[in-house]
Amino acid sequence: MLLGALLLAGPVLHAQTDTTAVPVGTDTTFQVLADSTKVKSVVENRNLTEYQMQSRYRPVNQPFHKGGFGANMSVVLTQSFYHQFADNYSFGSYLNLGLDKWLSEYHGMRIAVGVGRFKDNYPNPVIPLTIVGVRASYLFNVTAYVDGYDPNRLVEFYPMAGVGFTVHLDPQNGTSTGLSAHLGVGLNLHILPGVDLVVEPLLEIQKDARTLSRMDIWRKYLFAPQVGTGIRVALDKQHYGGDPGKNWYVQMAGGVQLQNSDIEWTRMSSITRALGPYGVLSVGREYSSIFGLRLSAGFGYHYWKEIKEGDTDVSGTPLQPARFRSTYGLLRLEGTMSLINLFKRSYNRGFNLAFTLGPEVGFMLKKDPYREDIKTLYSGLTMSLQPRVRIWRGLGLFLEPRVSIVPYSAYAWKHDIPMNRNYYDAVLSMSLGVEYKFGK
């Protein structure tokens, strides 16, 4: 049937030999060119990329102010969780101070010096180690290259690579040195005029400076992953970064927390006896209807170990029943994402559901009846869900279940040798809070 229709339409669709006048209005006609006439197309001999690269399709570059030595320069301070993959090395922390200089819209460099602390767990007593490093890095601003240079952009992404030099300070075996190389990526979040938050995952390869015979290290090289979080402060604020937004809010919450680990479940007689109080105060800012940042300070404790009725020590002497606390003072910097506004954006939504993720640093004190109390600074990771409802103007209520991963090292026995071992605590909390939002 389709073939028959095409055959019937053949006389109509065949090539015309001259033009046909089509009346338009009263006095004008529109000439339809015959198919057989060689007519130059409007796009013939034209490069279509000329249309693609018209100004409205090209990234809009703002002027890049070159200026003098201090132009496009900033100070970067980051702190990271630190661990060298070597036998019996404990978790530690690393503080890094750098000076950034952008030479153009896309290319930059950094000179940085850092210091880290960790422990060699093998000997008895344990040896505290200090590592000092100097790094030179090349930075490439991928976001500016793809989407144009804009010093007011909220989020920017830049890979980095470079070389360095490390010094290990060992109070027992002396000082040793080694070369290093690193590769990483950076995420830049513009939060205040001239001030950015930076998150920089990085992998460093170090020549083992200690060269201990007991350490089985491939060709004497160490891998040391880090995730640095901190701030970048522009020295040239006149030409870098205006105010990205004005939607501030404050939150106050309280609830309960406990520790999810084998130690707690086996040492506590019930979950309710492990619960302790938890409280936090936060200030945050929304940079769009989807993305924001929140800074929080909090305090809490739970019970992680219990002496029950009838427990005895190694000599068989009865012990006094008691519970022992694990206490935390903490500071968090989290990115917040509105899951509902991903689909339909609104600043004035009555109900919202936010997901938060970010680093947590703090001080932990674990009371231990059998050995030394565990007192340590830690750098961990935290995340939460926050359903919240606005009840009147800027006033709202929210519920927040949360988990924080807290790494630390503590004394334990291994092969009848006392040494530090690495642990992770998953600290769970549930809180109810109130929020007041300024502006919109």
C-alpha positions as CSV (number, residue, x, y, z in Angstrom):
1,M,0.0,0.0,0.0
2,L,2.9,2.3,0.8
3,L,4.5,1.5,-2.6
4,G,1.3,2.3,-4.4
5,A,1.1,5.7,-2.6
6,L,4.6,6.5,-3.7
7,L,3.9,5.6,-7.3
8,L,0.8,7.8,-7.3
9,A,2.8,10.7,-5.8
10,G,5.6,10.2,-8.4
11,P,4.3,12.8,-10.9
12,V,4.0,15.3,-8.2
13,L,7.5,14.7,-6.8
14,H,9.4,14.5,-10.0
15,A,12.0,17.2,-10.8
16,Q,10.6,20.5,-12.1
17,T,12.2,22.2,-15.1
18,D,11.3,25.8,-14.4
19,T,10.0,28.1,-11.6
20,T,6.5,28.2,-10.2
21,A,4.9,31.4,-9.0
22,V,3.0,31.1,-5.8
23,P,0.7,34.1,-5.0
24,V,1.3,35.8,-1.7
25,G,-1.2,38.5,-0.7
26,T,-2.6,40.7,-3.4
27,D,0.3,42.1,-5.5
28,T,3.4,40.0,-4.6
29,T,4.6,36.6,-5.6
30,F,7.2,34.3,-4.1
31,Q,9.4,32.5,-6.6
32,V,10.0,28.8,-5.7
33,L,13.3,27.7,-7.3
34,A,13.1,24.5,-9.4
35,D,14.8,21.4,-7.9
36,S,16.9,20.9,-11.1
37,T,18.4,24.4,-10.9
38,K,21.8,24.6,-9.4
39,V,21.3,26.8,-6.5
40,K,23.9,27.8,-4.0
41,S,22.7,26.7,-0.5
42,V,22.8,29.3,2.2
43,V,25.2,27.1,4.1
44,E,27.4,26.1,1.0
45,N,31.0,26.9,1.4
46,R,30.5,27.9,5.1
47,N,32.1,26.3,8.1
48,L,29.4,25.4,10.6
49,T,31.9,25.8,13.5
50,E,31.7,29.5,12.8
51,Y,28.2,29.5,14.1
52,Q,29.2,27.2,17.0
53,M,32.0,29.6,18.1
54,Q,29.9,32.8,17.9
55,S,30.2,34.9,21.0
56,R,27.0,33.6,22.5
57,Y,28.4,30.0,22.4
58,R,31.9,30.8,23.7
59,P,32.8,30.8,27.4
60,V,32.6,34.3,28.7
61,N,36.0,35.3,30.0
62,Q,36.3,38.0,32.6
63,P,39.5,40.2,32.5
64,F,42.5,38.5,34.1
65,H,44.4,41.0,36.1
66,K,48.1,40.2,35.7
67,G,49.5,43.1,37.8
68,G,52.7,42.8,39.8
69,F,54.1,40.0,42.0
70,G,51.3,40.0,44.5
71,A,48.5,39.8,41.9
72,N,46.5,36.5,41.8
73,M,48.4,35.2,44.8
74,S,46.9,33.6,47.8
75,V,47.8,31.7,51.0
76,V,46.5,28.1,51.4
77,L,46.3,26.3,54.7
78,T,45.1,22.7,54.8
79,Q,45.0,19.9,57.4
80,S,44.7,16.2,56.4
81,F,44.5,12.7,57.8
82,Y,47.8,11.1,57.1
83,H,49.0,7.5,56.9
84,Q,52.1,6.0,55.3
85,F,51.6,2.4,54.0
86,A,54.4,0.8,55.9
87,D,54.6,-2.0,58.5
88,N,53.3,-0.8,61.9
89,Y,53.0,2.9,61.1
90,S,50.0,4.5,63.0
91,F,47.5,7.1,61.7
92,G,48.6,10.7,62.0
93,S,47.9,14.2,60.7
94,Y,49.6,16.6,58.3
95,L,49.5,20.4,58.3
96,N,50.4,22.1,55.0
97,L,51.0,25.8,54.3
98,G,51.3,27.0,50.7
99,L,51.6,30.0,48.5
100,D,49.6,29.9,45.2
101,K,50.3,32.1,42.2
102,W,48.1,32.0,39.1
103,L,50.2,33.0,36.1
104,S,47.2,33.1,33.7
105,E,43.6,32.1,33.6
106,Y,44.5,28.4,33.5
107,H,48.0,27.9,34.8
108,G,49.3,28.3,38.3
109,M,51.9,27.1,40.7
110,R,52.3,26.4,44.4
111,I,55.2,26.3,46.9
112,A,54.3,24.6,50.2
113,V,55.8,23.4,53.4
114,G,54.2,20.8,55.7
115,V,54.7,19.0,58.9
116,G,53.2,15.7,60.0
117,R,53.1,13.5,63.1
118,F,52.6,9.8,63.5
119,K,54.1,6.8,65.3
120,D,56.2,3.7,64.6
121,N,54.3,1.1,66.6
122,Y,56.9,-1.7,66.4
123,P,59.4,-0.9,69.1
124,N,58.7,-0.8,72.8
125,P,58.3,2.0,73.7
126,V,56.7,3.4,70.6
127,I,58.7,5.9,68.6
128,P,56.9,9.2,67.7
129,L,57.9,10.4,64.2
130,T,57.8,13.8,62.6
131,I,57.9,14.4,58.9
132,V,58.7,17.7,57.3
133,G,58.1,18.2,53.6
134,V,58.5,20.8,50.9
135,R,56.5,20.6,47.7
136,A,56.4,22.5,44.3
137,S,53.2,21.9,42.3
138,Y,51.8,22.8,39.0
139,L,48.0,23.7,39.0
140,F,45.7,23.7,36.0
141,N,42.3,25.3,36.2
142,V,40.0,22.9,34.3
143,T,36.8,24.8,35.0
144,A,38.2,28.1,33.6
145,Y,39.6,26.3,30.6
146,V,36.2,24.7,29.8
147,D,33.8,27.4,31.0
148,G,35.8,30.6,30.9
149,Y,37.7,32.5,33.6
150,D,35.5,33.9,36.4
151,P,36.9,34.9,39.8
152,N,33.4,34.9,41.3
153,R,32.6,31.3,40.3
154,L,31.2,29.2,43.2
155,V,33.0,25.9,42.4
156,E,36.3,25.3,40.5
157,F,38.2,22.2,39.8
158,Y,42.0,21.9,39.3
159,P,44.4,18.9,39.0
160,M,47.9,19.3,40.5
161,A,51.2,17.5,40.2
162,G,54.7,18.1,41.4
163,V,57.8,17.0,43.3
164,G,59.2,17.5,46.8
165,F,61.7,16.7,49.5
166,T,61.0,15.1,52.8
167,V,62.8,14.9,56.1
168,H,62.0,12.2,58.7
169,L,62.9,13.2,62.3
170,D,63.4,10.1,64.3
171,P,64.5,10.6,67.9
172,Q,65.9,7.0,68.1
173,N,67.4,6.4,64.6
174,G,68.4,10.0,63.7
175,T,67.3,12.3,60.8
176,S,67.0,11.0,57.3
177,T,65.9,12.6,54.0
178,G,64.3,11.5,50.7
179,L,62.7,12.8,47.5
180,S,59.0,12.6,46.8
181,A,56.4,13.1,44.0
182,H,52.7,13.8,44.2
183,L,49.6,13.8,42.1
184,G,46.2,15.1,43.2
185,V,43.1,17.1,42.4
186,G,41.6,20.2,44.1
187,L,38.1,21.5,44.6
188,N,37.7,25.2,45.3
189,L,34.5,26.6,46.9
190,H,34.1,30.3,46.9
191,I,32.4,31.0,50.3
192,L,33.3,34.7,51.2
193,P,34.9,37.7,49.4
194,G,38.5,36.7,48.9
195,V,38.1,33.5,50.9
196,D,37.7,30.0,49.5
197,L,37.3,26.5,51.0
198,V,39.6,23.9,49.4
199,V,39.4,20.1,49.4
200,E,42.5,18.4,48.0
201,P,42.8,14.6,47.7
202,L,46.4,13.7,47.0
203,L,48.7,10.7,46.7
204,E,52.4,11.2,47.5
205,I,55.1,8.7,46.7
206,Q,58.1,9.1,49.1
207,K,61.6,7.6,49.1
208,D,61.8,5.8,52.4
209,A,64.2,7.9,54.3
210,R,64.6,5.6,57.3
211,T,65.5,2.4,55.4
212,L,64.9,0.1,58.3
213,S,65.8,-3.5,57.6
214,R,62.6,-4.9,59.2
215,M,60.3,-2.9,56.9
216,D,59.3,-4.8,53.8
217,I,58.9,-1.8,51.4
218,W,58.9,-2.2,47.6
219,R,62.2,-0.6,46.4
220,K,62.2,1.5,49.5
221,Y,59.2,3.7,48.4
222,L,56.2,4.6,50.5
223,F,52.7,5.6,49.4
224,A,51.1,8.3,51.6
225,P,47.5,9.3,50.6
226,Q,46.1,12.5,52.1
227,V,42.8,14.4,51.9
228,G,43.5,18.0,52.8
229,T,40.8,20.4,53.8
230,G,41.3,24.1,54.6
231,I,41.0,27.7,53.3
232,R,42.6,29.9,50.6
233,V,42.9,33.6,51.4
234,A,43.5,35.9,48.5
235,L,46.3,38.5,49.0
236,D,44.9,40.5,46.0
237,K,41.2,40.8,47.1
238,Q,40.6,43.8,44.8
239,H,40.6,41.6,41.7
240,Y,39.5,38.3,43.2
241,G,36.1,37.1,44.2
242,G,33.1,39.1,45.3
243,D,30.3,38.0,47.7
244,P,28.8,34.8,46.4
245,G,25.5,34.9,48.4
246,K,23.6,36.2,51.4
247,N,21.4,33.4,52.7
248,W,22.7,32.7,56.2
249,Y,21.2,30.5,58.8
250,V,21.9,29.2,62.4
251,Q,21.0,25.9,63.8
252,M,21.0,24.4,67.3
253,A,20.4,20.7,68.0
254,G,20.6,18.1,70.7
255,G,20.1,14.4,71.1
256,V,21.9,11.1,71.9
257,Q,24.9,9.3,70.5
258,L,26.5,5.8,70.8
259,Q,29.5,3.9,69.3
260,N,28.9,1.2,66.7
261,S,31.9,-1.2,67.1
262,D,32.7,-4.7,68.2
263,I,34.2,-3.2,71.4
264,E,30.9,-1.6,72.4
265,W,28.5,-4.4,71.6
266,T,30.6,-7.0,73.4
267,R,31.4,-4.9,76.5
268,M,28.0,-3.2,77.1
269,S,25.0,-5.1,78.6
270,S,22.5,-3.1,76.5
271,I,22.3,-0.4,73.9
272,T,20.4,1.9,76.2
273,R,23.3,1.8,78.7
274,A,25.7,2.9,75.9
275,L,23.7,6.0,75.1
276,G,25.0,9.5,76.0
277,P,24.1,13.1,75.3
278,Y,25.1,15.1,72.2
279,G,24.7,18.7,71.3
280,V,25.9,20.9,68.4
281,L,25.7,24.6,67.3
282,S,26.0,25.4,63.6
283,V,26.1,28.4,61.2
284,G,25.6,27.9,57.5
285,R,25.1,29.6,54.2
286,E,23.2,28.7,51.0
287,Y,25.0,29.6,47.8
288,S,22.2,28.3,45.6
289,S,18.8,26.5,46.1
290,I,20.8,23.2,45.9
291,F,24.3,23.8,47.5
292,G,25.5,25.2,50.7
293,L,28.1,25.0,53.5
294,R,27.8,24.5,57.2
295,L,30.3,25.0,60.1
296,S,29.5,23.2,63.4
297,A,30.9,22.8,66.8
298,G,29.7,20.1,69.1
299,F,30.2,18.0,72.2
300,G,29.0,14.6,73.2
301,Y,29.9,11.3,75.0
302,H,28.7,7.7,75.2
303,Y,29.7,4.7,77.2
304,W,31.9,2.3,75.4
305,K,33.0,-0.2,78.1
306,E,31.3,-1.6,81.2
307,I,32.4,-3.7,84.2
308,K,29.4,-5.9,85.0
309,E,28.5,-7.5,88.3
310,G,30.8,-10.5,88.9
311,D,33.6,-9.4,86.6
312,T,37.1,-10.1,87.9
313,D,40.6,-9.0,87.0
314,V,43.4,-11.4,85.8
315,S,44.1,-12.5,89.4
316,G,40.4,-13.3,90.1
317,T,39.8,-10.2,92.3
318,P,36.1,-9.0,91.9
319,L,35.8,-5.6,90.2
320,Q,33.5,-2.7,91.1
321,P,30.7,-2.4,88.5
322,A,31.1,0.8,86.5
323,R,30.6,2.4,83.0
324,F,33.4,4.2,81.1
325,R,32.9,7.2,78.8
326,S,34.2,8.0,75.4
327,T,34.0,11.8,75.1
328,Y,34.3,14.0,71.9
329,G,34.8,17.7,71.3
330,L,34.4,18.3,67.6
331,L,34.4,20.8,64.7
332,R,32.8,20.0,61.3
333,L,32.8,21.7,57.9
334,E,30.2,20.1,55.7
335,G,28.8,20.6,52.2
336,T,25.0,20.5,52.1
337,M,22.9,19.4,49.2
338,S,19.1,19.8,48.9
339,L,17.9,16.5,47.4
340,I,14.4,17.8,46.7
341,N,15.7,20.9,44.9
342,L,17.6,18.8,42.5
343,F,14.3,18.2,40.8
344,K,12.4,21.4,41.4
345,R,14.3,24.4,42.8
346,S,12.8,26.7,45.4
347,Y,14.3,28.8,48.2
348,N,11.0,29.0,50.1
349,R,10.1,25.4,50.3
350,G,8.1,24.3,53.4
351,F,9.7,20.9,53.5
352,N,13.2,20.0,52.5
353,L,15.6,17.0,52.7
354,A,19.3,17.8,52.8
355,F,22.3,15.5,52.6
356,T,25.6,16.6,54.3
357,L,29.1,15.4,53.9
358,G,32.5,16.7,55.1
359,P,35.5,16.4,57.4
360,E,35.4,16.3,61.2
361,V,38.3,17.1,63.5
362,G,38.3,16.9,67.2
363,F,39.6,15.6,70.5
364,M,38.7,12.2,71.9
365,L,39.1,10.9,75.5
366,K,38.3,7.2,76.1
367,K,38.4,6.2,79.8
368,D,39.8,2.7,80.1
369,P,39.9,0.7,83.4
370,Y,42.4,-1.9,82.1
371,R,45.1,0.3,80.5
372,E,46.0,3.9,79.8
373,D,43.2,6.3,78.9
374,I,43.1,7.1,75.1
375,K,43.7,10.8,74.6
376,T,44.1,11.8,71.0
377,L,43.3,14.4,68.3
378,Y,41.6,12.9,65.3
379,S,40.7,13.7,61.7
380,G,37.6,11.9,60.4
381,L,34.6,12.0,58.0
382,T,31.0,12.7,58.8
383,M,27.7,12.5,57.0
384,S,24.0,13.0,57.7
385,L,20.5,13.3,56.4
386,Q,18.4,16.3,57.5
387,P,14.6,16.4,56.9
388,R,13.4,19.8,57.9
389,V,10.2,21.8,57.9
390,R,9.6,25.5,58.0
391,I,7.0,26.4,60.6
392,W,7.0,30.2,60.5
393,R,8.9,32.6,58.3
394,G,12.6,31.8,58.8
395,L,11.9,29.4,61.7
396,G,12.1,25.7,61.1
397,L,12.6,22.3,62.8
398,F,14.7,19.4,61.7
399,L,15.7,15.9,62.6
400,E,19.3,14.7,61.9
401,P,20.6,11.1,62.0
402,R,24.4,11.1,61.6
403,V,27.4,8.8,61.4
404,S,31.0,10.0,62.0
405,I,34.0,7.8,61.2
406,V,36.8,8.5,63.8
407,P,40.2,6.9,63.2
408,Y,42.7,6.7,66.0
409,S,45.5,4.5,67.4
410,A,45.8,3.0,70.8
411,Y,47.9,0.5,72.8
412,A,47.1,-3.2,72.3
413,W,48.9,-6.5,72.5
414,K,50.1,-8.2,69.3
415,H,52.2,-11.4,69.5
416,D,52.8,-10.7,73.2
417,I,54.3,-7.3,72.3
418,P,52.6,-4.0,73.5
419,M,52.2,-1.7,70.6
420,N,49.8,0.9,69.1
421,R,47.1,-0.5,66.8
422,N,44.9,1.5,64.4
423,Y,41.1,1.5,65.0
424,Y,38.0,3.1,63.5
425,D,35.0,4.1,65.6
426,A,31.6,4.7,63.9
427,V,29.9,7.3,66.2
428,L,26.1,7.4,65.6
429,S,23.9,10.2,66.7
430,M,20.3,11.3,66.5
431,S,19.3,14.9,67.2
432,L,16.4,17.2,67.0
433,G,17.0,20.9,66.3
434,V,15.7,24.3,65.5
435,E,16.9,26.5,62.6
436,Y,16.5,30.3,61.9
437,K,17.2,31.4,58.3
438,F,18.0,35.0,57.5
439,G,17.1,36.6,54.2
440,K,15.0,34.6,51.8
